[in-house]
């Protein structure tokens, strides 16, 4: 399975988003704890790695910014990861109006 670091260079597809929120570390940890019930996850308050069957998600919280990077073997997998991660993040941050704008990594 590709890792987030090697998926795009090996012909895969990687996308990233930077989300402005005062709760970056909190949401990083919530996402990792939530997905950790289903897939392999490692995380601390500033960095997280989620290993989905379709690819990987890397998270980094610094100040009031949550950086998200998803990578999969193809465009369809990357789009699926974007959707899953964004939907869960919006659900956890229901008190905020988050702007999640994905772009190629």
N, C-alpha and C positions, 0 to 999 in steps of 0.2 A: 504494500500500500504506500502511496506517495505521502510524504509529509508536507505540511504547509510550506516549508522552505523549498522543497524541490519539485512541487507539482507543476508550477508554471514553467520553469526552465525545461522540464522534461516533456513539454508538449501539452501540458494541462492548462487549466484556466484558473487564474487567481483574481479576486476582487477585494477591494478594501473600502472601509468607511470610517470616518472620524465623527463621533457623536458628542456634541457638547451637552454636558450634564454635570451638576454638582455632585451626583451620586455614582460616578464612574466606577469606583472600586466596589461599591455595593452591588451594582448591576453585574459586574464581572463575576463576583462571587455567587450571586443568585443564578446566573446562567450556568456556571460550572456545576454548582450543587444540583440544579435541576437535571441537567443532561447526564450527570454522573450516576444517576440511577439506571441509565440505559446503555451508556457507552463509556469507554475509558476517558478519564479527565485528570489533568493535573492543574493545580492553581495555588496561588497565594494572593494577598490583597492587591498586587499590581500586575500580575501576569497569569494568563490561563491558556491551556491547550485542550481542545475538545476533539477527539478522534471519532468522527462519524464514519459509517460505512461508505458514504458517498465522497468523503474527503475530510479535510481538517479545518478547524477554526482556531485562530490565534487571537487572543485578547490582551490588551495592555491598557491599564488605567494610569493616567498621569494628570494630576491636578483635576481639572474639570473637563477632561476629554477621555472618552473611551474609544480606543482604536480597535477596529475589528478587521481581521483578514480571513477570508475563506478561500480555500483552494481545493479543486477537484480535478479529476482526469479530463474532464471536458466541460463545455459551456453549460450543458444541461445540469450536471452535478453542481457546478458553482452556483447556478441560478437557484437550485433547490436549497442549497445551504444558505444563500442570501435570504430566501424567503423564511426558512425555519428560524434562523437566528433573529432576523428582524421582527417576526411575529412574536416571538417569546420576549424579546427586549421591550417591545411596545407594551406587552401585557404586564411585565414587571414594573414598567415605568408609567403606569396608567395615570398618575397624577401630573405627568409632564407631557408636553407636546413635543416629542423628540423629532428631529429631522435626521433621517438616515439616507444619505445619498451615496450609493455605491459607485465605484469607478474601478477601472482596471488597475491591478497592482503591478 
